[in-house]
Amino acid sequence: HPMETGLRKDAKTGQLVPAHFIQDVTATINGAAVLSADFGTGISKNPYLGFKVKGPKKGDKVVVNWVDNKGDKNSAEATIG
């Protein structure tokens, strides 16, 4: 994700690059919420998110969803191995 703050100027035009950043992140394991986070402009481009959860088992499905300030949504999923 680009994670633009809205404060950086384009080197060629001198115009501000519009803000575009992740705002809301949620994670579930087998559909049960395990993480909810609010992001902002201080998070780096293509952010790395790590967290620990007690109790998951091999084969459980982890899904991470996010929504950015433009309303774009995306998700990623993995199976615990």
C-alpha positions, 0 to 999 in steps of 0.5 A, spaced: 500 500 500 502 506 498 501 510 505 501 517 502 500 522 508 498 528 503 504 532 506 509 530 501 510 534 494 511 531 487 518 532 485 516 534 478 510 538 479 511 541 486 504 539 488 502 535 494 501 528 493 494 526 495 493 522 502 492 515 501 493 510 507 490 504 511 485 506 516 482 500 519 485 493 520 482 487 523 484 480 523 480 473 525 482 466 526 476 462 524 471 468 523 473 470 531 476 477 531 483 477 534 485 484 532 482 491 531 487 496 529 486 504 527 492 506 522 494 513 520 499 517 516 505 515 520 505 508 518 510 506 512 509 504 505 507 496 505 507 496 512 509 489 516 504 487 521 505 482 526 501 479 532 501 474 537 495 470 539 494 464 544 490 458 542 490 457 534 491 450 532 494 447 525 489 448 520 486 454 523 484 460 517 487 467 519 484 473 515 487 480 515 482 485 512 483 493 511 480 499 509 483 505 506 481 512 507 479 512 499 474 506 501 478 501 498 478 494 501 483 488 501 484 482 505 489 476 505 488 469 508 493 464 510 492 457 514 496 456 520 501 450 518 
